[in-house]
Amino acid sequence: MTETLTSSASASTSPAFTVPQERKIVTSIPGPRSIELQERRNAVVSSGVASVLPVYITQANGAILVDVDGNHFIDFGAGIGVTTVGHTEASVVAAASEQLGDVIHTLFTVTPYEEYVRVAELLAEHTPGSFAKKSVLVNSGAEAVENGVKIARKYTGRRGVAVLDHAYHGRTNLTMAMNFKAAPYATGFGPLAGDVYHAPSSYPYHDGLSGADAAARTIGYLEKIIGASELACLVVEPIQGEGGFMVPADGYLNLLQDWCTANGIVFIADEIQSGMARTGKYFASEHFGLEPDLILSAKGIAGGLPLAAVTGRAEIMDAAQPGGLGGTFGGNPVACAAAVAVFEAIEANELLAEGERIGRTLTAGLEVLKAKYDVIGEIRGRGAMIAIELVQPGTGESSKLANAAAVSHIASYAAQRGVLLLTAGTYGSVLRFLPSLAVSDALIADALAVIDDALAELAA
């Protein structure tokens, strides 16, 4: 008989939640029903589709996942940054449900509908920059990246695409070539798309460079390896996601944008993970004073329904010929209705402030742990996008060596006790915290207590 583990925090009784906001483990992890489902899955689902934790979810609400065995997990993954406004947020569910009864699909490029237009209006209003903007809606983050590059190439008449070290942009043919790390995303799937150039990025914890010096290194490399006149675009994640939540040194991104503008290069911000209120701003670019030519959004934009967008300067977006953009399911009416509700929920529930609250609470709690355990090398991020890099304990430069084993230990320990954590980093040495903006300080404290126990066991 498995001992029941419950949260030290009281369950929320707020009527806004349909599932008690508490951690509760009543079986081994995975439980018997999840094990049964895993056996069924193994017979019919490609092994290339791997899962972080093989527990099968039957209900989700707020910041809690409930599996088929009745275990309740504090979710610090949010579908990798998708359910930012909270799992099954009531207004999003209502908007999508109502739209399901009206129009499910017509295809915007055949017979259009208002919901698509409204999402484009909201994106024009909330993305940085006071210039005229237009959008195209697609299905996924990788598709947004592909279309952003396609539009930049059409506008500039150039072919070259520049990206930064430690970047992640997707699993399609072009985006695989744009990723820094090949395994597992590109291993054996070549040949990959050409005309993609990787440049060194700003990684202050390891390179120690100022923003100006890091930018000079990036620009110098690109000018030598391809030349500014050959580049259609530079695609950057203002805060890198899969690469380990790297926050660049002050001024780095601004200097890159200035260089792009001076050389007719389209500056594209990939805000697929960092956008939609995740960092306490609508878009992480705002933290750095950036006004990208194009912004890519996805993940959190529709509360869990598949939707993505390319938004940018009207003259760049209009470079594509009629019929050159679009797709069968891009900007689906139900997903668009959900996206409108997400924008409204961000305003009505003051979720930008909630993102800032979560960032403060998480960072303060992690600082306490960092003072206790020298395996934590750095805490970084913004808002509800915080990470810790785990290193080899010790002193000097050797203390910055990646400690993927510690990351795996903590993630596994936490999962067995009802806390879902995601790993990241080029070398697997980063634990990332991507909770929904519905997560309470009590749930954060409870999760940090579990992580404290995991670190203590590791130290012992």
VEXNU-953515 format. One record per atom (N, C-alpha, C): x, y, z. Coordinates in steps of 0.2 Angstrom, whole numbers, plus 5000, padded with zeros to 4 digits. Layout:
% VEXNU-953515
XYZ;...
END
This chain:
% VEXNU-953515
500449945000;500050005000;500450065000;500350114995;500750174995;500550225000;501050255003;500850305008;500550365004;500050395007;499750455004;500150515006;500450555001;500750615002;500350675000;500250725004;499850775003;500250845004;500050895001;500350965002;500350985009;500851025011;500851055017;500351115017;500251135011;499751195011;499051175011;498651215013;497851205013;497651205006;497151165004;496951164997;496451224996;496551264990;496151314989;495451304989;494951344992;494251324991;493951384987;494351414983;494051464979;493551434973;493051474972;492551444967;492851454960;493351484959;493651494953;493951424951;494151374955;494451314954;493951254955;493951214950;493551154950;493951094953;494551094954;495051044957;495351074963;495351044968;495751074974;496451084972;496651144974;497351164972;497851144978;497951074977;498451044982;498750984979;499350964982;499750914980;499550854984;499350794980;499150734983;499350674979;499750634983;499950564979;499750504983;499350464980;498950414983;499250344981;499650344975;499850274973;500650284971;500950234969;501650244967;501550284960;502150304958;502150344952;502550314947;502350294941;501650294939;501250244943;500550254943;500050214946;499850154942;499450114944;499250054940;498850064934;498450114934;498050134928;498550164923;498950204925;499450234920;499850184917;500050134921;500550084919;500150044913;499450034915;499049994910;499050034903;498950104904;498850144898;499550144894;500050144898;500750144895;500850084890;500650034893;500649964889;500249974882;499650004883;499250014877;499650064872;499850114875;500250164871;500850134867;501250094871;501850064868;501650024861;501049994861;500849954855;500649994849;500450054850;500150094845;500450164843;500850184848;501150254847;501850254846;502050294841;502850294839;503250304845;503750264846;504250274852;504650344851;504550374845;504850444844;504450494848;503850474850;503450524854;503550504862;504050534865;504250514872;503950564876;503750544883;503450584888;503950594893;503950654896;504350664902;504150624908;503450614909;503250574915;502650534913;502650474913;502150424910;501550424915;501250474917;500650474921;500150504916;499550474916;499050494911;498550534914;498450594912;498050654915;497350644913;496850644918;496150644916;495850714918;496150754922;495850814923;496350864925;496250934923;496750984925;496351054926;496551084931;496251154933;496751194937;496751254935;497251304939;497951284937;498251264943;498951244943;499051164944;498551124944;498551064946;498351014941;498750954940;498550904936;498350844940;497850804937;497550744941;497650694936;497950634938;498050574934;497450524935;497450474931;496950424931;496950384937;497450384941;497550354948;497350394953;497150454952;496950504957;497450544961;498050544958;498650584960;498550654958;498750704962;498750774960;499450804960;499650834955;500250854954;500250934953;500750964957;500851034955;501251044949;500951074944;501151084937;501651144936;502251124936;502751184934;502951174927;502551144923;502751144916;502251174911;501551174913;501051214910;501051194902;501151124901;501151104894;501751134890;502251144894;502851184891;502651254889;502351294894;502251364894;501551374890;501151324889;500551334885;499951364889;499751334895;499151344899;499351404904;499651454901;499851514905;499351544909;498751554907;498151584911;497851534916;498151464916;497851414920;497551364916;497551304919;497251244915;496451254916;496151244910;495351254910;495151314913;495451374911;495251434914;494551444911;494051464916;493351464915;493151504909;493451564908;493151604902;493451584896;494051544896;494251524889;493851464887;493651414892;493251364891;492551384888;492251434891;491651464889;491651484882;492151524880;492251554874;492351504868;492751454870;492851394865;492251354864;491851344870;491251304869;490751334865;490651404866;490151444863;490351444855;490951444853;491151444846;491051384843;491151324847;491051264844;490251254842;489851284845;489151284843;488951324837;489451374836;489251424830;489651394824;490251404824;490651384818;491351354820;491451284818;492051254820;492551264815;492351264808;492851274803;492551294797;492851344793;492651364786;493351374782;493851394785;494551404782;494451484780;494951524784;494951594783;495051614776;495451574773;495651594766;495151574761;494551544763;494051534758;493451584760;493151574766;492651614769;492851644776;493051704777;493351724783;492851734788;493051754795;492651764800;492951814805;492551844809;492751894814;493351874819;493251814821;493751794827;494451804825;494651784819;495351794816;495551864816;495051904813;495251974813;495352004820;494951984825;494952014832;495651994835;495851924834;496551904836;497051954833;497051964827;497552004824;497552074826;496952104828;496852174831;497252174838;497152114842;497352114849;498152104848;498452064844;499152064843;499452124841;499152164836;499352234834;499352274840;498952274845;498852314850;499352304856;499552234857;499952214862;500652204861;500852194855;501552184853;501952244853;502552244855;502952314856;502952344849;502952414849;503052454843;502452494842;502452554840;501852594839;501752604831;502152564827;502052564820;501452524818;501152524812;500652484809;500852414809;500452364811;500652294811;500052254808;500252194805;499852144803;500052084805;499552034804;499751964807;499551914802;499751854802;499551794799;499451734805;498951704805;498851654810;498951584808;499351544811;499451474809;499351424815;499651364815;499451314820;499951304825;500551314824;501051294829;501651344829;502051334835;502651374835;503151364829;503251304828;503751294822;503451324816;502851314815;502551344808;502551424808;502551454814;502651524815;503351544813;503851504815;504551514813;504651514806;504351454803;504451444796;504151504792;503551524794;503251584790;503551644791;503851664797;504251724799;504851724794;505251664793;505751664789;505551674782;505051644780;504751644773;504651724771;504251754776;504051824775;504751874774;505151854779;505851894779;506151884772;506251824770;506551814763;506251854758;505551844758;505151884752;505251954752;505251984758;505352054759;506052084757;506552044759;507252064758;507552044751;507251994749;507551954743;508151924744;508351904751;508951874753;508751804755;509251754756;509051694758;509351674765;509851704767;510251684774;509751704780;509851654784;509451654791;509951644796;510051694801;510451694807;510151674813;510451634817;510151614823;510751614829;510551604835;511051604840;511151544843;511751534846;511951474850;511451464855;511251394857;510851374862;510151384860;509951404854;509251424852;508851354851;508251364852;507751304850;507151344846;507051314840;506451344836;505951294833;506051224834;505551184832;505851114829;505351074827;505551004824;505450994817;505251054813;505151044806;505851044803;505851034796;506451034793;506851094793;506551154792;506951214793;507151224800;506651224805;506851234812;507351184815;507351124813;507851084815;508551114813;508651134807;509251164806;509451234810;508851264812;508951324816;509151314823;509051254826;509151234833;509951224834;510151244840;510851234842;510951164843;510551124847;510651054849;510351014844;510750964841;510450914836;510050864840;510350834845;509950774848;509550794853;508950774853;508650724849;508250744843;508250814842;507750844838;507950834830;508550824829;508750814821;509150754820;509350714825;509750654824;509450604819;509750594813;509550554808;509050574804;508850634804;508250664800;508450704794;509150714793;509350754788;509250724781;509450764775;509750824776;509350884778;509650924781;509350984784;509351044779;508951094781;508851154776;509551194777;509651224771;510351264771;510151334772;510751374771;510751444772;510551464779;510751424784;510551444791;511251454794;511351504798;512051524801;511951534808;512351494812;512351494819;512951544822;512751584826;513151634829;513251634837;513751644840;513851644847;513351694850;513051674856;512551714859;512851744866;512451784869;512651804876;512351754881;512851734885;512751684891;513151714897;512951764900;513351794905;513651754910;513251704913;513551654918;514151624916;514251604909;514851574907;515351614903;515051664899;515551694895;515851764899;515451784904;515651844907;515651904903;515451914897;515451964893;514952014894;515052084893;514552134894;514152124887;513552164888;513152164882;513452184875;513852234876;514252264870;514752214868;515152184872;515652144870;515352074867;514752054870;514451994867;514152014860;513852074859;513552094853;514052094848;514652124849;515252134845;515452064842;515452014847;515651944845;515151914840;514551924842;513951894837;514051934830;514051994830;514052034824;514652014820;515252014823;515852004820;515851934816;515551884820;515551824817;515051814811;514451844811;514051844806;514351884800;514651944801;514951974795;515451934792;515851894796;516351854793;516151794789;515651764793;515451694790;514951704784;514551754784;514051764778;514051834775;514051884780;514051954777;513351974778;513252034781;512652064782;512152074776;512452084770;512052094764;511752034762;511951974764;511651914762;511151884767;511051924773;510551894778;509851924777;509351884777;508651904777;508451924784;508651884789;508351894795;508851864801;508751894807;509151864813;508551844817;508551784819;507951754824;508251744831;507951784836;508251774842;507651764847;507751724852;507351714858;507551764863;507151814865;507351864870;507651834876;507251784879;507451744884;507451674881;508051634881;508051574877;507651524881;507251474878;506851424881;507251364883;507251314878;507551254878;508251254880;508551314878;509251324879;509451334886;508951344890;509051354898;508951424901;508451454898;508151524900;508751574901;509151574896;509751624896;509451694895;509551734900;509451804899;510051844897;510051874891;510651904889;510851964893;511551984892;511852044896;511452104893;511452154898;511152214896;511352244890;510952264885;511152304879;511252254873;511352194874;511552144869;511052144863;510452134865;509852124860;509752194856;509852244860;509752314857;510252324852;510852304853;511352314848;511252274842;511052214843;510952164838;510352194833;509852224836;509252254832;509552314829;509952354832;510252414828;510652394822;511052344823;511452314817;510952294812;510452254814;509952224809;509652284805;509452334808;509052394805;509552434800;510152434803;510652474798;510852434792;510752374792;510952324786;510352294783;509752324784;509152294781;508952224782;509152194788;509052134790;508352134795;507952084793;507352084798;507452054804;507352084810;507452064816;506852034819;506851964820;506351924822;506451904829;505951914834;505951894840;505451834841;505751774843;505351714844;505151714851;504551734852;504251744858;503751684860;503851624857;503351574857;503351544864;503851544868;503851524875;503851584880;504151634878;504151694883;503651744882;503151734877;502651784876;502051774880;501551814879;500851804881;500851804889;501151854892;501151874899;501551824903;501951784900;502351734904;502851764908;503151824906;503751854910;503551914914;502851924915;502651984918;502552044913;502652034907;502552084901;502152034896;501752074892;501452034886;502051994883;502552024881;503151994877;503752014881;504251964881;504851974884;505252034881;505152044875;505552094871;505452164875;504852174879;504752234882;505252244888;505552194891;505952194896;506652234894;506752224887;507452244884;507352314880;506652334880;506552394876;506652384868;506452324866;506552304859;505852314856;505952334849;505352334845;505452294839;505352224839;505552184834;505152194827;505452184822;505152194815;504552144815;504752084817;504252024817;504251994824;503651974827;503651934833;503251874832;503551814834;503151754834;502851734840;502251714840;501951694846;501551624845;501451594850;501151524850;501051504857;501051444859;501051414866;500451444870;500551494874;500051524878;499551564875;499551574868;499051624865;498351604866;498251534866;497551514865;497351464871;497651474877;497451434883;497551364882;497851334877;497951264876;497651234870;497351274866;497151264859;497651274854;497751244848;498251254844;498151314840;498651364841;498651434837;499351464838;499551494833;500151534833;500051594828;500551634828;500551694824;501151724822;501251754817;501751804815;501451874815;501751914818;501451984819;502052034817;501952084813;502552124812;502352184808;502852224806;502752284802;502352274796;501852314795;501352304790;501752294783;502252334782;502552334775;502952264774;503152234779;503552174779;503052114778;502452114782;501952064782;501652064775;501552124772;501252134765;501652114759;502352094761;502752074755;502552014752;502151964756;501951904753;501351914748;501451884743;500951884738;500251854740;499651874738;499051844740;499051764738;498851724743;498951654743;499551624745;500051664746;500751644749;500751624756;500251644760;500251634767;499551594768;499551554774;498951524776;499051454777;498451414778;498451344779;497751324781;497651254780;496951234781;496651244788;497051234793;496851244800;497051314803;497551354800;497751404803;497251464805;497251484811;496751534813;496051504814;496051434816;495351404817;494951444821;494251454820;493851494824;493751474831;493851414833;493751394840;494351414844;494951404841;495651424844;495651504844;495351534839;495351614839;494951634845;494351604846;493851624851;494251614858;494551564859;494951554865;495551604866;495851624860;496351674861;496151744863;495551764860;495251824862;495051824870;494851764872;494651754879;495351754884;495851734881;496551734884;496751804885;496751844880;496851924881;496451954886;495851934886;495351974890;495451944897;495651884898;495851854905;496451894908;496951904904;497551934906;497452004909;496952044906;496752104908;496352104914;495752064914;495252054919;495552034926;496051984925;496351954931;497051984933;497252034929;497852064931;498452014931;498451974926;498951924926;499651944924;499752004922;500452034921;500752044928;500352064933;500552074940;500652004943;500251954941;500351894944;500951864942;501151874935;501851844933;502351874937;502351944939;502851974943;502851944950;502251934952;502251904959;502551834959;502451794954;502751724954;503451734953;503751774949;504451784948;504751804955;504451844959;504751864965;504751804970;504151774971;504151714975;504551664974;504651644967;505051584965;505751604967;505951664964;506651684965;506851694972;506451714977;506651724984;506751654987;506251604985;506351544988;506951504985;507051514979;507651484976;508351514979;508351574980;508951604983;509051574990;508551554994;508651525000;508951454999;508751414994;509051354992;509751364990;509851414986;510551424983;511051434989;510851464994;511251485000;511451415004;510951365003;511051305007;511451255003;511451254996;511651204992;512151234986;512751214986;513151244981;513151214974;512651164974;512551134967;512151184963;511851234966;511451284962;511951334960;512051344954;512551394951;512251454950;511651464947;511351524945;510651514945;510251574947;509551574946;509451634941;509051624936;508951674931;508251664928;508051724924;507351724921;506951784923;506351784921;505851844922;505251814923;504851844928;504151824929;504051744931;503551714927;503451644928;503851604923;504451624922;504951594918;505651594921;505751554926;506351554930;506651484930;507351484930;507751424930;508251424935;508551364936;509151364940;509651314936;510251334936;510751294933;511151264938;511151194937;511551154942;512251134940;512651144944;513351134943;513751084947;514351074946;514751024950;514951064956;514751044962;514951074968;515751084969;515951144971;516651154972;516851224971;517451244969;517651314968;517951324961;518051384959;518451394953;518051384947;518351384941;517951364935;517651304935;517951254938;517651184938;516951184941;516751234945;516151234949;515551254944;515751274938;515251294933;515151234928;515451174929;515351124925;514551094925;514251074920;513551054920;513550994924;512950994928;512750934932;512050904930;512050874925;511450844922;511150794927;511650754930;511450704935;511050734941;511250784943;510850824949;510150844946;510150864940;509450884937;509050824937;509250774934;508850714933;508650684940;509050694945;508850664952;508250704955;508350774954;507850814957;507150814954;507250804947;506550804943;506250734945;506650684945;506350614947;506050614954;506450644959;506250644966;505550684966;505550744963;504950784964;504350754961;504450714955;503850684952;503550634956;503950594959;503750544964;503350574970;503350634971;503050674977;502550724974;502350724968;501850764965;502050834963;502650844961;502850904958;503150894951;502850914946;503050904939;503550964937;504150944936;504650994934;504950974927;505151024923;505451014916;506151034917;506550994913;507251004912;507451044906;508051074905;508151114899;508951124899;509151164895;509851174894;510251134889;510651164885;511051124880;511351064883;511651064889;511951004892;511550974898;510850984898;510450954902;510550974910;510751034911;510951054917;510551104921;509951114918;509451164920;508751144922;508551164927;507851154929;507451214928;506951204924;506551264923;505851264926;505651324928;504951334931;504551374927;503951344924;503551374919;502851364922;502651384928;501951374931;501451414927;500851404928;500351444925;500251504930;499951554928;499951624932;499351614937;499051554937;498551534943;498951504949;499551494948;499851454954;499951504960;499751474966;499751524972;500451514975;500651564980;501251564983;501251504988;500651484990;500751424994;500951364990;500651354984;500951294980;501651304978;501851364977;502551374976;503051354982;502851374988;503151354994;503151284995;502651244993;502551174994;503051144989;503051164983;503551134978;504251144980;504351204982;505051214984;505351174990;504851164995;505051115000;505151044998;504851024993;505050954990;505650964986;505851014983;506451024980;507051024985;506951064991;507351064996;507550994998;507050954999;507150885001;507550844996;507450854990;507850824985;508550844985;508650904986;509350934986;509750904992;509350904998;509650875004;509850805003;509450765000;509650694998;510250684994;510250734989;510750734984;511450754988;511350804992;511950824996;512250765000;511750725003;511950675007;512250615004;
END
